[in-house]
Amino acid sequence: MGDVCSRDCGFCSVGHGKPAPLDLGEPERLAAAVVELGLEYVVITSVTRDDLPDGGASHFAGTVWRTKKVRPGCRIEVLIPDFQGSSEALDTVASSPIDVLAHNLETVPSLYHKVRPQADYGLSLDLLRRAKASSQGRFPTKSGLMLGLGETPGEVLQTLRDLKEVDCDIITLGQYLRPSSGQLPVAGYLDPSEFESYKLEALKIGFGHVESGPLVRSSYHAGAWLQKLA
C-alpha cells in the first residue's frame, strides 16, 4: 500500500506523511510474483493507512484472494495494522482465506507513548482477541515484541500473559536495532541466554510456538512451525 505511512512510530524508518492513492494493480502483481518465485509461504504486510476508510483491509483481502486463486497451495500470513479498532475492517481480512493473522504489539504498555505514540496497547490486544474469536479455529494468531527499548523483565512477562489471555498462539521476541539516528536509541542489548529464558517462560505460559533470539523478527521462520500447530 505504498512506501509512506500515516503514522510516525519511534522505532521505524519508513517514511511518514500523506500517502499516495492505492495502487489497484498491486494485488495482481503480488500474486504473479508468488507464482513466478514458486513460493509456498508468504507474509503480506503494509504501512499503516489511517487515511483510507477501511485502513486498507479490502486491499489486504483482495491480495489474499487473488494469490490463493493463482497459487492455491501457498499459505498466507497477514501482518496487519490495528485498523483503528474497526471490527468491519478486521472481519474483511479475517474472512479471506488466510492461514495466519499477525499483529505486533511491538513493546510493553509503559513504552507505547514513545514507541507507538499513535497506537493503543488495549486496542491492539482487543484486535487479537477478536481475530481469534472470529477464526473459529481456522487460523492461529501471532504477535511480536522488540526487546531492548527500556522494558523490564516483569513487563515483558506481563505482556506475554496479556497476549495469552487473548488466546494468541505464536509469539516472536527479538532485539531492537536502531535503523538510523532518527529513531529511538537502543536502551540495552540482551544476552542470548535472556532470550532463551523468555522463550521457556512463554512456553510455560502456554504459547503454541515461540521464536526468541537477538536476530528474530516477526517473519523469522514463518511457516516452518505451522505444521506443529496443526
Buried (B, 14 or more C-beta within 10 A) or exposed (E): BBEBBBBBBBBBEBEBEEBEEBEEEBBBEBBBEBEEEEBEBBBBBBBBBBBBEBBBBBBBBBBBBBBBEEBEEBBBBBBBBBBBBBEEBBBBBBEBBBBBBBBBBBBBBBBBEBBBEBBBBEEBBBBBBBBBEBBEEEBBBBBBBBBBBBBEEEBBBBBBEBBBEBBBBBBBBBBBBBEEEEBBEBEEEBEEEBBEBBBEBBBEBEBBBBBBBBEBBBBBEBBEBBEEEE
